[in-house]
C-alpha cells in the first residue's frame, strides 16, 4: 500500500500541542450532539461502528479508523451497531513559526488528509488510553510526559498515512488478529477486518490464509 509523501508543513514546521482528550461511549441507536471546536480534533473509534457526519459528508468509521477535523469543523457520531460505540476525541492546537514569531495554524495539517488508519493498532490504542486517563491537574513534568505520548501518537498516524512506505500484508493481518483477540465478544466480519487493515476484502482473505 503506497502512501503519499508527507507535506513539509506537517513534518518540519508545526508544533502540535494537546489541549484535551477523553474516551466517550454511545449506546445502541444513540448519537452525539453536533460538536465544533476552534481547535484541531482527532476522533478515533476503538469499538463498534459509527456513522460519522461532518460538513455535509457521511462516512463509516470502524475500530482503528480515525478522522482529523480542522478548526471550526462540525461533526457528529451515530452508533450503528447493537453494542456500545467507544471512541476517543483529542483536541489540539498547531503552532507554526514565521521567522521568530509564532502563530496559530488554523488550516488543515495536510491538504486532503482527513481519513486515517491507526497503525500499529495496539500501540495507538495504548497511547489513546494513556492520554484519556489523565483527568486531574498535572504537574509540569507530568504534562510534559503527556505531550510526548501525544506526539508519539501523531507520529504513528502521520508516518503510516502520509509517508511513501509499504507495509507488508502479513503485518496488517497480524494487527487485525490482535484486535480480534481483544474484541472477541463483538460480532466482527472479514469485511470489517479488511477495512481495518486498509486493504481490499479479497486481498485480506489471501493474506489471512497464507
C-alpha positions in Angstrom: 0.0 0.0 0.0 1.7 3.2 -1.1 1.2 6.5 0.8 1.7 10.0 -0.5 4.7 11.9 0.7 4.1 14.0 3.8 3.8 17.7 3.3 6.7 19.7 4.7 4.3 21.8 6.8 3.4 18.8 9.0 6.8 17.2 9.1 9.0 20.2 9.8 7.4 23.4 10.9 4.4 22.7 13.1 4.3 22.0 16.8 1.2 20.1 17.9 0.0 20.8 21.4 -2.7 18.6 23.1 -5.3 20.6 24.9 -7.8 18.0 26.0 -8.7 14.3 25.4 -11.2 11.8 26.5 -12.9 8.5 25.9 -16.6 8.5 25.1 -19.4 5.9 24.7 -22.6 6.0 22.7 -25.3 3.4 23.4 -27.1 1.4 20.7 -29.1 3.7 18.4 -27.7 6.8 20.1 -25.9 9.7 18.6 -23.7 12.5 19.9 -24.6 16.2 19.8 -23.1 18.1 17.0 -19.7 19.3 18.0 -17.5 22.1 16.8 -14.2 23.4 18.2 -11.8 26.2 17.4 -9.0 23.6 17.7 -8.0 20.7 15.5 -9.8 17.5 16.5 -8.8 13.8 16.2 -11.6 11.2 16.5 -10.6 7.5 16.8 -13.1 4.7 17.0 -12.0 1.7 19.1 -15.2 -0.3 19.4 -18.4 -0.7 17.4 -19.2 1.0 14.2 -20.0 4.7 13.7 -21.7 6.8 11.1 -19.6 9.9 11.1 -21.2 13.1 9.8 -19.2 16.2 9.2 -19.5 19.2 6.9 -22.2 17.6 4.7 -20.3 14.4 4.4 -21.1 10.9 5.8 -18.7 8.0 6.3 -18.4 4.8 8.3 -15.7 4.5 11.0 -14.8 1.0 12.2 -12.4 0.2 15.1 -8.9 1.5 14.3 -10.2 4.2 11.9 -9.9 7.9 12.7 -10.9 11.3 11.3 -8.9 14.5 11.5 -11.2 17.6 11.7 -9.9 21.1 11.2 -10.8 24.1 13.4 -14.5 25.1 13.2 -15.5 21.9 11.5 -18.7 20.4 12.9 -19.1 16.6 13.4 -21.4 14.1 14.9 -21.3 10.3 15.5 -24.1 7.8 15.5 -23.9 4.2 16.8 -24.8 1.8 14.0 -24.3 -1.4 16.0 -26.1 -3.3 18.7 -23.3 -2.9 21.2 -21.7 0.2 22.7 -19.7 2.6 20.5 -16.5 3.7 22.1 -14.3 6.4 20.6 -11.6 8.8 21.7 -11.6 12.5 21.0 -8.5 14.7 21.2 -8.4 18.4 20.8 -5.1 20.1 19.9 -3.6 23.3 18.5 -0.9 23.6 15.8 1.7 26.3 16.3 3.9 27.4 13.4 6.7 30.0 13.1 7.1 32.9 10.7 10.7 33.9 11.3 10.9 34.3 15.0 7.2 34.9 15.5 4.8 32.0 16.5 1.3 31.8 15.0 -1.7 29.5 15.4 -2.1 27.3 12.3 -5.9 27.3 11.5 -5.9 25.4 8.2 -5.6 21.7 7.5 -2.5 20.0 8.8 -2.1 18.2 5.4 -4.4 19.2 2.5 -6.8 16.4 1.7 -5.8 14.3 4.7 -8.8 13.5 6.9 -9.5 9.8 7.0 -6.7 8.0 8.9 -5.8 4.4 10.0 -4.4 3.9 13.4 -1.3 1.8 12.8 0.3 -0.1 14.6 -3.1 -0.6 16.1 -2.2 -2.0 19.6 0.4 0.8 20.3 -2.0 3.5 19.1 -4.8 2.2 21.3 -2.4 2.1 24.3 -1.4 5.7 23.7 -5.0 6.8 23.4 -5.8 5.1 26.7 -2.9 6.7 28.5 -3.9 10.2 27.2 -7.6 9.7 28.3 -6.6 8.5 31.8 -5.3 11.9 33.0 -8.4 13.8 34.3 -6.6 15.6 37.1 -4.4 18.7 37.5 -0.9 17.6 36.2 2.5 18.8 37.3 4.7 20.3 34.7 6.7 17.1 34.3 3.5 15.0 34.1 2.1 17.3 31.4 5.4 17.1 29.5 5.2 13.3 29.5 1.6 13.5 28.4 2.6 15.8 25.5 5.3 13.3 24.5 2.7 10.5 24.4 0.5 12.7 22.1 3.5 13.4 19.9 4.2 9.7 19.5 0.6 9.0 18.6 0.6 11.7 15.9 3.9 10.5 14.5 2.5 7.0 14.2 -0.6 8.3 12.4 1.2 10.6 10.1 4.0 8.1 9.4 1.6 5.4 8.3 -1.0 7.6 6.5 1.4 10.1 4.8 4.8 8.7 4.2 5.7 6.8 1.0 6.1 3.5 2.7 4.9 0.0 2.0 3.6 -2.1 4.9 3.5 -5.9 4.4 0.2 -7.6 4.2 1.2 -10.1 6.9 1.9 -7.3 9.4 -1.5 -5.8 8.7 -3.2 -9.1 9.2 -1.3 -9.6 12.5 -2.7 -6.3 13.8 -6.2 -7.4 13.0 -5.7 -10.7 14.7 -4.6 -8.8 17.9 -7.7 -6.7 17.5 -9.9 -9.8 17.3 -8.3 -11.2 20.5 -9.1 -8.0 22.4 -12.7 -7.7 20.9 -13.7 -11.3 20.9 -17.1 -10.5 22.4 -18.1 -8.4 19.4 -19.5 -9.5 16.1 -16.7 -8.9 13.6 -16.8 -9.7 9.9 -14.0 -10.3 7.4 -15.0 -7.2 5.5 -14.7 -5.1 8.7 -11.2 -6.6 9.3 -10.2 -5.8 5.7 -11.3 -2.2 6.1 -9.4 -2.0 9.4 -6.3 -3.3 7.6 -6.9 -0.8 4.8 -6.8 -3.4 2.0 -9.4 -5.0 -0.3 -11.6 -7.8 1.0 -10.2 -10.4 -1.4 -6.6 -9.4 -0.7 -7.1 -9.6 3.0 -8.5 -13.1 2.7 -5.5 -14.2 0.7 -3.1 -12.7 3.3 -5.1 -14.3 6.1 -5.0 -17.8 4.5 -1.3 -17.6 3.7 
